[in-house]
Amino acid sequence: MSNTVLRVDSSPRGEDSLSRQLTAYIAEQLNQQQPVDIVHRDLSKTELPLVTYGHIGAYFTAPDQRSDEQKTLLGASDKLVQELKSAQQLIIGAPMYNFSVTASLKAWIDLICRVGETFKYGENGPQGLLKIERAFIVVAAGGTPIGSEIDFSSAYLKQVCRFIGIEEVHIINASASKRDPDTLIQQAKQQIDEIVFQTAEAVAV
Ligand SMILES: Cc1cc2nc3c(=O)[nH]c(=O)nc-3n(C[C@H](O)[C@H](O)[C@H](O)COP(=O)(O)O)c2cc1C
């Protein structure tokens, strides 16, 4: 598997962030397994626009028909889509905020789900267009158990990945539910190693 890994972080908590510790660890382990180029998109340092009526019009206008105004409007979205198109693997750090994802991560998702770019409408409905081979999604939470009926992050992010064409999606459990932070980090790293180095039967969920 080659060669470019896109790492997307959305925690605003800098070095205190559990999800960042683990997205960094995944990048290190992937690089250890096989040298990779890491592109880091830090959403806590990126000002992203929210989707407006103008964006929607531009999304559904053929690229060669877009006005200069529409091209300018799509600048941020185009850049983020290009980062995804250049990647073979994807890592997302997803702190749970109020049972779902951070606003910055949601803004990123709304800008990268682009008709004609990352998905298209086929005969059998929407079809993902990205060639990313696998995704790691670190879901960090204070107490909400990952995979429980009040976790609206994991299944949502998995669906977004599938929607844009990523079939192999691994949710890394970084919920502090019933564990202290050290145990959480240690167990999450073990889960990551099992997937990256296939030391256990790693099943994409
Ligand atoms: C605004 C806000 C909302 C939160 N909502 C939840 C929540 O719904 N469920 C939960 O288990 N933890 C919640 N937390 C706790 C964070 O998910 C937890 O601190 C996590 O470690 C954050 O990720 P980070 O360490 O990468 O910043 C919330 C924290 C904040 C600041």
The ligand as a Tripos MOL2 file, in Angstrom:
@<TRIPOS>MOLECULE
LIG
   31    33     1     0     0
SMALL
NO_CHARGES

@<TRIPOS>ATOM
      1 C1        -18.3590   20.7320   24.0170 C.3       1 LIG1
      2 C2        -18.0500   19.3320   24.4580 C.ar      1 LIG1
      3 C3        -18.9990   18.3440   24.3040 C.ar      1 LIG1
      4 C4        -18.7350   17.0420   24.7090 C.ar      1 LIG1
      5 N1        -19.6780   16.0710   24.5180 N.ar      1 LIG1
      6 C5        -19.4260   14.8040   24.8850 C.ar      1 LIG1
      7 C6        -20.3970   13.7650   24.6840 C.ar      1 LIG1
      8 O1        -21.4800   13.9710   24.1570 O.2       1 LIG1
      9 N2        -20.0700   12.5180   25.0860 N.ar      1 LIG1
     10 C7        -18.8780   12.2220   25.6540 C.ar      1 LIG1
     11 O2        -18.6520   11.0770   26.0170 O.2       1 LIG1
     12 N3        -17.9330   13.1760   25.8260 N.ar      1 LIG1
     13 C8        -18.1730   14.4470   25.4580 C.ar      1 LIG1
     14 N4        -17.2070   15.4040   25.6180 N.ar      1 LIG1
     15 C9        -15.8860   15.0020   26.1040 C.3       1 LIG1
     16 C10       -14.8980   14.8000   24.9460 C.3       1 LIG1
     17 O3        -15.4420   13.9440   23.9510 O.3       1 LIG1
     18 C11       -13.6010   14.1990   25.4530 C.3       1 LIG1
     19 O4        -12.9800   15.1340   26.3220 O.3       1 LIG1
     20 C12       -12.6280   13.8120   24.3450 C.3       1 LIG1
     21 O5        -11.4470   13.2970   24.9200 O.3       1 LIG1
     22 C13       -12.3120   15.0180   23.4590 C.3       1 LIG1
     23 O6        -11.3680   14.6470   22.4690 O.3       1 LIG1
     24 P1         -9.8810   15.2360   22.5180 P.3       1 LIG1
     25 O7         -9.2660   14.6640   23.8110 O.co2     1 LIG1
     26 O8         -9.2190   14.7080   21.3160 O.co2     1 LIG1
     27 O9         -9.9690   16.7270   22.5580 O.co2     1 LIG1
     28 C14       -17.4590   16.7140   25.2560 C.ar      1 LIG1
     29 C15       -16.5100   17.7280   25.4040 C.ar      1 LIG1
     30 C16       -16.7860   19.0090   25.0110 C.ar      1 LIG1
     31 C17       -15.7260   20.0770   25.1650 C.3       1 LIG1
@<TRIPOS>BOND
     1     1     2 1
     2     2     3 ar
     3     2    30 ar
     4     3     4 ar
     5     4     5 ar
     6     4    28 ar
     7     5     6 ar
     8     6     7 ar
     9     6    13 1
    10     7     8 2
    11     7     9 ar
    12     9    10 ar
    13    10    11 2
    14    10    12 ar
    15    12    13 ar
    16    13    14 ar
    17    14    15 1
    18    14    28 ar
    19    15    16 1
    20    16    17 1
    21    16    18 1
    22    18    19 1
    23    18    20 1
    24    20    21 1
    25    20    22 1
    26    22    23 1
    27    23    24 1
    28    24    25 2
    29    24    26 1
    30    24    27 1
    31    28    29 ar
    32    29    30 ar
    33    30    31 1
@<TRIPOS>SUBSTRUCTURE
     1 LIG1         1 GROUP 0 **** ****
